[in-house]
Amino acid sequence: MTNRTRTDSILLAGFCAFLFFYGLNQVGLIGADEPRYAQVAREMLERDDWITPTLGGQPWLEKPPLYYWQAMMAYGIFGVSDRAARLPSALDATLLVLAVYFCLRRFRPGVELDGALISASAAGIVGYARAASMDMALVAAFTVGMLGWWAWRETERKVYLAIFYCFMALGMLAKGPVAPFLAAVVIVLYAAAVSQLRMLRKTLWLPGILLFCAIVLPWYFAVQLHNPHFFSEFILEHNLGRFSKNLYHHTEPFWYYIPVTALALVPWTVFVIAALVQPVRLWLSKRGQSSEAENGLQNSLAIFAACWFLVPVVFFSISQSKLPGYILPAIPAGGLLLADYLWQSLKSTEPKPVATWLAVLHALVAAALIVPALLIAYLVAQHRLPGGRPMVVALAVAFVLCAGIALTLVRKTGLRMLRFVTLIPVVLTLGAVLKLGSVALDQMLSARPLAFEIARMQTRPLPLAIYHVRRELEYGLTFYRNQVTFNYDWGSVPQHEHLLVAPENSQVEIARLVAGRRVSYLGHYAAQHVDYYWIAAAASTH
């Protein structure tokens, strides 16, 4: 192992450990998806069932099983916990970063560490690497598969094409047919862009197709046999239905993914946009030129990365149902675009300094991260930025960072320092969020503190019901108490003795819903404005 390889290994290990793994359990599972998916994996493990996902004992067929399988293994090793539920995503993100590193070391030597750390530190990757969800499993599989295809395109070694088919299969086990579909569209667009449509026929490699089927079909056949409604629910409703109709009220304007993609690429957004301009110019300048020029176009990683970047953005913009995580497959392509941009710029004997306007814009975006991070507790609790000294301090820190980044980049060697100076605010931002905001985030957004508070109060285990509370709280309580949560809103009012969580000051409504039964107020959870009660059994059940 050379000194450079050793240094790269230490840096990659350190940044992945901090960005993806550090403090995974400082904030409880948040949103509706995290606790729901974590609970599905727990139920599958308790039943020792690797085929049918269930929630509350009922089949839950919205998503394929890859994340559930990963979480089940994590639970088996480390026990059921927040950290174990999020561990699969952190490991998947690490795999993605390593794949980018080794691909660039092979095909763009000199910027492999830059590309890997750019991919690792993009806001979208960091955020979803720390979440218990399917998104990172999909993105990691999709990224490794697409890099495998590019490696095959460059070397014609079948082992890389086998990697492509293998990881597209894993992508289909992560989130369904979206992975092979997006890959097919990217490859067709790239082949058309470089006027090499014959590579499409070569991509359709029979052993690879058989490998794909051998990985994917066993579970899909098995789950269909166990659950005859699987095809209609998963394929027709949760894939085709989500795309063509707004079934789950996730409607957003057509341009929604422009700002979402820009935010997901932070702090690299400005340079990724600049890098995206390069392949467009290359394609326009070399169209219709000599065969030598066409060959340069075909071998351009930037052209491939641009196709990869644009396809998910356009495809999901057309979709009638939009969620931020859908765009995640495009983010590693942004990192590749920027890595290739650096490679093209730095391979010159006399690299040009960064344009002042570009350096200032990048510095502003990168340094701006620190302001909401330092004020995270105020934002969560008050939903606004504070005035006075806290705001002055945050802006002062941001100004110092911005000035330092801009002044470094406008120097002749500025591009060589891009990675280093940009990672400083990334590390400071994540550190500030975990140090200053984890308690507030946990109290305001997670059901964990409330579940623990109720557990400490009760003298014996009782069923739990909810009334008029957010579904995020419902799924969170289900996970942390590991029991079915009854929902008064759906007419599910238990006749036996139970606990109830409801909005504060709901005593009159609760008395009406459980008329004739004794109700005792137990406590108030101020952070989420809910009360909890003890409800006696109905008279007929005594």
N, C-alpha and C positions, 0 to 999 in steps of 0.2 A: 504494500500500500504506500503510495507516494505521499509526501507531505500535504500536497494540495487535496488529494482524496481524503486524507485524514481530517484536514480542516473542514472540508465540505461536509463530511459525515457528522462532525461535532456540531456544526452550525445547523444542519438540517434536523438532527436529533433534538437540539436545544429549542429551536423555534417551533417544531411540531409539538414537543412536550408542553411548551408554554401556551401556544395558540390554541391547541386542540384539547389537551388533557388537564391542564392546571385548573383547579377549582371547579371541576365538572359538577360537583354536588353542592356548591355554595348557594345556588338558587334551585328551589324545587322545580319539578316539571311544570311547565307553563303552557297556556293555550289549551285547546281541546285535543289536538293531535298527540302531543307528547304523552300525557298520561293514558290516553286511550290505546295507543300502540304498545306502550309498556305493559299495560294490563293484558292485552291480547297475548303477548309473548308469555306472560306469567301463567295465564290459563292454559295455554298450549303445553307449557312445561309441566304444570301440575297434572295434566291428563296424559302426559307423554304422547302427545299427538302432534306429529310433524306435518300433517296434511291440512286439516281444517282449522283456520283461525276462528276463534270465538271470542265474544265479549258478553259477559253476563251469562255464559253458558249457551248462547245462541250464535250460529254461524255469522261471521263478520267477513264478508267476501269482497270488500272494497279494494283491497291491495293484495299483491302476491306475497310470498312468505320470506323473502331473503332477509329483510330486517328482523322479522320474528325469529328466524333460525339463529341469526347472530346474537340477538338479545337472549334467547334461551341458553345458548352456550355461555354467555357472560354471566347470566344468573346462576347457572350450574357451577361455575368456578368461583364467583365472588359473592353470590347471594343476591337477592332481589333488592335493588336500591336505585336511587337516581343516577349514581355514577355508572352502575352496570347497564342501565337502560340507554345511556348516552355513549357508552364505550364503543359500540359498533360504528357509529358515525365518525368518531375520532379516529378509529383505526382505518376506516375507508378513506378519510381525508389524507391520512399519512400515506396510504397506498397511492393515491392520486399524485401527491407531491413527489414521491419517489419515481413514479412513472414519467412525469415531466422531466425530472432531473436526468434519468438515464437516456431518455429519448434525445434530449438536447445535447447531452455529452457525446452521443453517437453522431448526430447530424448537425449540431450547431455548437461545436466545442468552444469553450471560453465563456459562454453565457448560461451554462447549465444551472449553476447555483442561482444566478439572477432569476431565471425563469421559474425554478422551483419555489423560491421564496416569494416571488410575485404572486404565484398561484396560491401559495399557503396563506398569504396575508390579505388577500382580497376580502372585503367585508362579508360578501355572500358566502364564501367558503368558510371563514371563521365562524360565522353565525350558525350555519347548518351543521358544521362539524361538531358543534356543542349541543345538538338537539337530537332527541330520540325520535327519528323519523326516517322515512324511506328515501328522502331526497339525496342524501350524501352517498348512499349505496348505489343509486342510479347514476349519479354524476361520476363517481369513481369508476364504475364499470364502463360507462360510456367513454370516459376519457382514456382509459387504458386501451379499450377496443379501438378507438379512432387513432391513437398513437401507433397501435399495432398495424393498422391498415396503412398508415403513412410509411412506417418502416418497411412494410412489404413493398409498397410503391417505389421506394428508393432502392431496395436491395433485391427484390423478387425472391426472397427467402420465404418458403412456405410456412415456416414456424411462426412468422409474424402474422400471416393470414390466419393461422390457427388461433393465435391469441385474439385476433379481431373477432372471430366467430365465437370463441369461448366467452369473452367478456360481453358481447352483445347478448348472449344467452343469459348471463348473470344479470344484465340490465333488464331483460324481460322478466326475470324472477324478482327483480327489485321493484319495478313499477309498471310492468306490462309492456305491450307492443310499442310504446313510444320510443324505446331505445333503438330497436332495429329500424323503425320507420324513419326517425331523424337521421340515423347513419346513412340509410339509403338515399335520402334527399340530399344530404351533404355531398356524398360521393358522386351522385349524378350531376349536381351543380358544378362541382369541381371539374369533373370530366368534360362537361360542356364548356366551362370557362377556358380550359387549356386545349380544347379541340382534340381530346383523346378518348372518345366514347368507347373505343375497343377495350379499354381497361375495365369497363363494366362487365363485359363477358368474362374476362379473366378473374374478376373478383368473385363471380359465382362459381366457387370451387366446391365440387361435390363432397370431398371429405370434410370440408369446413361446415357445409350445410348439415351433414350427418352429425357432426360434433355438436352443432347448435341444437339440433333436435334431441340428441341424446341427453343434453343437459336440461332442456326446457320441458319436453313433453311428459316425462314421468310424473312430475307434480301436477301439471295441468290435467292430464288424464285422470290421475288419482282423485283430485279434488272434485272433478266433474262427476266421477262415479259415486263419491260420498255425498255430493250436493248437486242434484240434477238442475237446480236453478242457477248454478254458478255462471254458466255462459251468459245468460240473459242479464244477470246482475252485474258481473264484472266487465264483460266486453261491451255489451250493448248500453248499459246504464252508466257505468263509471269510466268508460273510455270514450266510446262514440257519443254517448249522451252528454257528457261533460263538455266535449269539444263543440258539438253542434247546437246545444241548448243550455240555457242558464238554469240548470236543474237545482243547483244548491245556492243560488243567489250570490254568486261571486262575480257579478257584472262589473265591468270597468270599461273606460273608454278605449278606443282602438290604440291610442298612443301610450297606454298605461306602462308598457314595458320599456319605453325609452327612459323615463326617470328611474324606474326600478333597476334596470340594467346599469345605469350610471351609478346608482347607489351601491349596487352589489360589487362594482369594480373599485370602489373607494379603497385606498387612496390613489389608485393607479389610473383613474378614469381619464384624466387629461392626456396622459401619454398613450393610453390604449387608443383613444380617438385619433391622435396624431399617427400612431402606427397603422391604424386601419386605412388611412388615406394612402399609404405607400403601395399596398397591393392593388388598389383601385387604379392608381396612376400607372403602375407597371402593366396591368392588364390592358388599359386603354392605349398605352404607348406601343405595345408589342403585338397588338392584334393585326393580323394581315401582313406581318413582316416575314423575314427570312426564317428558314427552318432552325437556324442557330438561335434566333431570338425566341422562337416558339419553345425550343428546348429549355431555355432559361425560365420561361413562364411555367412550363410543366414541373420544373424542379423547385419552384418557389414554395417554401413552407408557408410564407405569408398569404399566398393565394388560397391555399388549403385552409389555413386558420381563419381567413376572412369568411370563406363559405361556411365553415363550422360555426363561426360566431353569429352570422346573420340568420342562418336557417332557424334556430330556435326562437329568435326574437320575432321574426316574421310569422312563423307558424303559430306561436302562442298568441300573437297579437290578433290573429284571425279568430282564435277560439272564443266562444261565447262565455266561457268560464275562465276567470283569470285569478291566479294566486301568485304571490311573489316567488315561491320556490320553483315554479314551473320553468323559470328562466335560467336556473342554475347550470344546465348543461352548456350554456354559452360562455360561462365565466372562465373556465380553463383555456378556451380558445383565445380570450382576450390576453391572458398571460403569455400564450405562445406568440401572439402578434407582437407584443411588446418585447419579448425575448429576441425574436427575429429582427425587430427594429434595432435593438441594441447591437446585435451581432453584425448587421450591415453597417452600422455607424462606427463601431469600434474596430472593425477589421482594417479600416483605412489607416495608413501610416501616420496621417495627421488628422485625427477625428475633429470634426467641427464642434465648437461650443454650443450649448443649448441656447436657442433663441430666448431673449429676455422675457418676452410675453409668455412663452411656454413654461419657462422656469417659475415665473411668478404665479401663473394659474395653478400649476401643479403644487406649489408651496402652499397656496391658499387652501386648496382642497385637502391636502395631507394634514396641515396644521389645524384645520377647522375641526377635526375629529376630537381634539382634546377638550373643546369647550363643553359639548354636551356630556362628555365623560366625567369631567370634574364636577358638573352640576347635575349628575344623574339622579341623585336623591331628591333634588328639588323638582326635576321634571316628572319623576314618577309620582311623587306625593301631591304636587300642585299643578301639574300639567302645563307648566310655563317656566320660562327662564327667570331667575330672580334678578333683582337689581342690587345695587350697593356693592359692598366689598367682594362677595363671592364672584359676581360677574366681572368685576375689574381684575381680580386675580386670574380668572380663567382666560380673559382676553389678553392679559399681559403674557401669560405662558404661551398662548397661541401665536402672539406676535413674535416672540423670541424664536419659536420654532419655525414660523414662516420665513422670517428674515434669514435664519441660518440655512434653511433648505434652499432658498432662492439664491443667496450669495454663493453657496457651494456649487449649484448647478450651472451658473453662468461662467464659472471658470473653465479653462480649456479642458480639464479632466472631469468636468461635471458629470457626464454620463456614466463614467466609471464609478462615481460615488452615488448614483441614483438609488441603488438598492439600499445602501447603508443609511443615507439621510432620511429616506422615506420610512424605513422600518422603525426608526426612533419614535415617531408619534404613534405608530401602530402599537408598539409595546407599551408605551405610556398610557394609551387609551384603554387597552384591555386591562392593564393593571389598575387603572383608576376605577373602571366599572366594577371590577371584582372587589376592590378594597372599599370603595365609597358607596357603591350602589347595591351590593348583593343583598344586604338586609332589607332594604326598601323594596327591591324587586321581588324578593321572596315573600314578603308580607302582602304586597299589593297584587301580585300576579299569580302566585302559586297557592294551591289548596293545602300545601304541606303544613304550614303553621296552624291553620284552623283544625286540620285533622289531628294533629298532635295535641292541641288544646282540648279538643273533645275527648280524646283517648285518656288524657290525664284526669279529666273530670268524672268520667263514667266509672261506676263501681263494677260493672259486668258488661260484656259485649252485647250490644243491642243493634238491631237493624237501623239503617239511616235512610231518611227520606229528605227530599228537597222541594221547595216551592218558590217559583218565580226567581230563581237565581241563574246566573250565566251557565251555559253548558260547560265552559272551562272549569268552573268550580265543581260541577257535577262529576265530570270525568276524573278530575283530580282527587276528589273524595273517594271515588270508586277505587282508584289505584292505591291510595295511601291507607285505606281501610280494608282493602282486598275483599270487598263484598258488593253485591248488587245494590245500587242506590235507587230507591223508589222515587218516582216523580209525581207529585200531586197534580202537576199541570196536565199529565196524560191520564188522569183519573186513577192513578195507582196509589190509593190511600190504604196503607196496611191496616188490617183490623187488629193486629196484635200490637203490643207495646213497642215503641220505637222512638228514635230521636228525629228531630226535624230541624233543618237549616232553612231560614227564610229571610227576606229583607227586613231590616230593622223597622220596628213599629208596625208589625203585621199581626198583632195579637187579635184584632177584631176579625180579620179575614180567616185566621187559623181557627178561631173558635167556631166560625160558621162552617168550615170544612170538616171539622171533627165534632160536630154538635153532640152534646151529651157525654163527651169524654173529658177526663181531667187533663189539663194542660199546665205544665210548670215551666216557667222561664228559667233557663240555666245560665245564659251568658251572652255577651255581645263581642263580636269581633270587628273592632272599629276600622281596621285597615281596608276591609272590603264591604263594610256597611251591612253586615248580616247579624242576625241573632240565631241562637239555637235553643231548642225546647225539648222537654220530655213529654211524650204523648202516651197516655194510658191506653191499655187495650180496650176495645169495644166491649160493651156489656155482654154480648152474646158469646165472646171468647173466654170469659172468666171461667 
